[in-house]
């Protein structure tokens, strides 16, 4: 199964694609970011994000998508613009008829490290270890997107195992 992980943002939108086979270690296919210039009007940024996601889907042909749910408590304005970016991503995924799985930051941290309040560096190191990489993927947003994809591979594997038992 090929999983596209997404870490929403308006200035920097992370993506990561992994291949996963039950019982085997996931492998990174690609990772990176869609960037939009600062001070660009939000509608223009959203178009760039939308087009970028379609291009990633076209190039990598994922079977499913895993996207981080939003969590914000301080800056509501930033949260709203990121929410717009997330909505555009979900639209692009739905248009491609991809199954979408959503995970909170807490779920991602818990799944990768076993601790829901893990630090960013701990998550990045677990991404490196799960994928058998020599270095932590950069930038951070790409590593976060890979973390979302790995989370789905692990939770999906557990769900598949449960189905086999019934």
C-alpha positions in Angstrom: 0.0 0.0 0.0 1.3 3.5 -0.8 0.3 6.1 1.7 0.5 9.9 1.2 1.0 11.8 4.5 0.1 15.5 4.7 1.1 18.1 7.3 -1.1 21.2 6.5 0.2 24.7 6.4 -0.2 27.8 4.3 3.4 28.9 3.9 4.9 25.4 4.2 2.7 22.3 3.5 4.5 19.1 4.2 4.1 15.8 2.3 5.6 12.4 2.5 4.9 9.2 0.6 5.7 5.7 2.0 5.2 2.2 0.7 3.9 -0.2 3.3 3.5 -4.0 3.3 2.0 -5.8 6.3 4.8 -7.4 8.3 7.6 -5.3 6.7 9.3 -2.0 7.5 7.8 0.9 5.6 9.9 2.6 2.9 10.0 6.3 2.0 9.2 7.0 -1.6 9.5 10.8 -1.4 9.0 13.7 0.9 9.1 17.4 0.7 7.1 20.6 1.0 4.9 22.8 -1.0 5.9 26.4 -0.3 4.0 29.6 -1.0 5.6 33.0 -0.8 5.0 35.2 2.3 2.5 38.0 1.9 0.8 36.2 -1.0 -3.0 36.5 -0.8 -4.5 33.4 0.8 -6.6 32.4 -2.3 -3.4 32.4 -4.4 -1.7 30.2 -1.8 -4.6 27.8 -1.7 -4.4 27.4 -5.5 -0.7 26.6 -5.3 -1.3 24.0 -2.5 -4.2 22.4 -4.5 -2.1 22.2 -7.6 0.9 20.9 -5.7 -1.1 18.1 -4.1 -2.6 17.1 -7.5 1.0 16.9 -8.9 2.2 14.8 -6.0 -0.8 12.4 -6.4 -0.1 12.2 -10.2 3.6 11.4 -9.7 3.3 9.0 -6.8 -0.2 7.3 -7.2 -0.9 6.7 -3.5 -3.6 4.2 -2.4 -4.6 6.3 0.7 -4.0 9.6 2.4 -3.3 10.4 6.0 -3.7 14.0 7.1 -3.0 15.6 10.4 -6.0 17.1 12.2 -5.6 20.7 13.3 -4.8 21.6 16.8 -4.4 25.3 17.7 -5.0 27.1 20.9 -3.1 30.4 20.6 -3.4 32.0 17.2 -6.9 31.6 15.8 -6.0 33.6 12.6 -3.2 31.2 11.7 -5.5 28.2 12.6 -8.2 29.5 10.3 -5.8 29.9 7.3 -4.2 26.5 7.9 -7.8 25.1 8.1 -8.4 26.5 4.6 -5.2 24.8 3.4 -6.3 21.5 5.0 -9.7 21.9 3.3 -8.1 22.4 -0.1 -6.0 19.3 0.4 -9.0 17.2 1.4 -10.9 18.4 -1.7 -7.9 17.4 -3.9 -7.8 14.0 -2.2 -11.5 13.4 -2.6 -11.4 14.4 -6.3 -8.8 11.7 -6.8 -11.1 9.3 -4.9 -8.4 8.5 -2.3 -9.5 7.2 1.1 -8.6 9.8 3.7 -7.6 9.0 7.3 -7.2 11.8 9.9 -5.1 11.7 13.0 -4.6 14.2 15.7 -1.1 15.3 16.8 -1.6 13.4 20.0 -2.5 10.2 18.1 0.6 10.6 15.9 2.9 11.1 18.8 1.3 8.2 20.8 1.6 5.9 17.8 5.2 6.7 16.9 6.7 7.1 20.4 4.2 5.6 22.9 4.0 9.0 24.5 1.4 11.6 23.6 3.5 14.6 24.7 6.6 13.6 22.8 8.9 16.4 21.6 9.3 17.2 17.9 12.8 15.8 17.9 11.6 12.5 19.3 9.0 12.2 16.5 11.6 13.0 13.9 13.9 10.4 15.3 11.2 7.8 15.2 10.4 8.7 11.6 14.0 8.1 10.8 14.1 4.8 12.6 10.8 3.5 11.2 11.9 4.3 7.6 15.5 3.1 8.1 17.0 6.4 7.1 20.5 7.6 7.9 19.2 11.1 8.8 16.0 12.8 9.9 14.0 14.0 6.8 14.2 17.8 6.3 12.5 20.1 6.6 10.4 19.4 9.7 7.2 19.7 7.8 8.2 16.8 5.6 9.1 14.7 8.6 5.7 15.5 10.2 3.9 14.4 7.0 5.9 11.1 7.0 4.9 10.7 10.6 1.2 11.0 9.6 1.8 8.3 6.9 3.6 6.0 9.3 0.8 6.4 11.8 -1.7 5.2 9.3 0.5 2.3 8.3 0.7 1.2 11.9 -2.9 1.8 12.8 -4.1 0.2 9.6 -1.9 -2.8 10.3 -3.5 -3.2 13.7 -6.9 -2.9 12.2 -6.0 -5.5 9.6 -4.8 -7.8 12.3 -8.0 -7.4 14.2 -10.1 -8.2 11.1 -8.0 -11.4 10.6 -8.8 -12.5 14.1 -12.6 -12.2 13.7 
